[in-house]
C-alpha cells in the first residue's frame, strides 16, 4: 500500500508551480461545469424542444466551439495564451448566466453558438501552456495534471448539478456555472500574474518553422481520427444522458453520480497510469489506439443488457479509454507541431472536438429518433473500429519520421 502511495505521489513530482496554479484555477472553473452534461435533458424537459431541435442546437454548440478554437489558436500565437484563458473564462461565465433567459428555438441556437465561441477559445491556450511551462518532456504529465483537475471539478459538478435540478431548479445550474467561470478568471489574475505568464508567452512566440497544420498530411490524418473518436465521446454529453433517462428511467441525480464515477476514476488513476505507461514506453500513437478501442467497447456494451451494472461497466471502459487516449493524443499533437506554430496546431487539434459537436449530437440524436438506441450504438461502434484502423495507418507512416521515438 505504501508503494502504491509512493508511486502516486512520484507521478506528480517535478511539475512546475505555474501548472499547479493553472490546474487549480481550471478545477474551480470545472467544478461549476454542470450545465453541459444536463443541457440536452434541460432542452427537452425544461424547454420542451424536440430531439431534432436539440440536435440542431447542439450543432450550434459545435459551430461555436469550432470558431472559438480557431480564434483561440490564432490568438495564442499572437497575444499569448494567458490573456486568452482569462477572457474566455470571464465572458464564458457571463454567457452561462444569460443562456437561461432564452426561450425561443432560434434564440437558443444563437445563444449557445455565442456562448461556446467564448468558452472554447480557452482550449488551445491551455494546451500551449502545458507545453510552455516546465520541461518539454513533462508535457504529457502537464496535460495529465490539468485533465486531472478538470475531471476533479467535472466529477463534482454533475453531482451538484443533479442535486440542484432535483431540489431547486434547472436555472440554478446556469447561475452556479457562470459565477464559477468568472471566479476562475479572477483567481487566475490573482494567482498567476500576467507578467510571469507574458515571459512564457515570449518564449513560445518565435519564428515559425515547418508547414501550416492545414498542409501537414499526417497531422490532417490524425485530425480525422480525433474527429471520429470525439464524435462518439461527446455522446456522453447528450445522447447517453438521454439514454439513461429515457431507456433506463434514471433521475438527474443518479445520472450525476454516474458521471461522477468518470471524474473520480480519472482523479485517482490517470496520473499514475500515465507514469506507468511512459515507463512501459508505450508510444503516444498506440496509447491513442487503445483509447479508441476502449471507447468502442464502452458503447457496444450498452446493447448487451438492460441491467444497471452495464451502465457502470460502460462508464469504466469509457473512462479507461479517456485516461489512456486523451493525454497522449494531446501530447502527440504538441510533438507534431513545429516551433512557432504550437497555437495553430493545437487550435486545429481542439477543433476536432468542436467538429464532433457539430456532427455528433445532431446525427446521433436523429439516428436515435429514426432507428432507436440499439442500432445507433452499433453504428457508433463500427465508426470507432474504423478510427482504430486509421490510427494504425498513422503509426505506420510516423515510424518513417526522424522523431518517431516521441510519437
Secondary structure, DSSP 8 states (H G I E B T S, - for coil): -HHHHHHHHHTTTT--HHHHHHHHHHHHHHHT--HHHHHHHIIIIIT---HHHHHHHHHHHHHHHHHHHHHHHHHHHHT-HHHHHHHHHHHHHHHHHHHTT--SHHHHHHHHHHHHHHHTHHHHHHHHHHHHSS-GGGHHHHHHHHHHHHHHHHHHHHHHHHHHHHHT-HHHHHHHHHHHHHHHHHHHHHHS-HHHHHHHHHHH-----S--GGG-HHHHHHHHHHHHHHHHHGGGGTHHHHHHHHTT---HHHHHHHHHHHHHHHHHHHHHHHHHHHHTT--HHHHHHHHHHHHHHHHHGGGT---HHHHHHHHHHHHHHHHHHHHHHHHHHHHHS-TT-HHHHHHHHHHHHHHHIIIIIHHHHHHHHHHHHHHHHHHHHHHHHHHHHHHHHHHHHHTTSTTGGG-
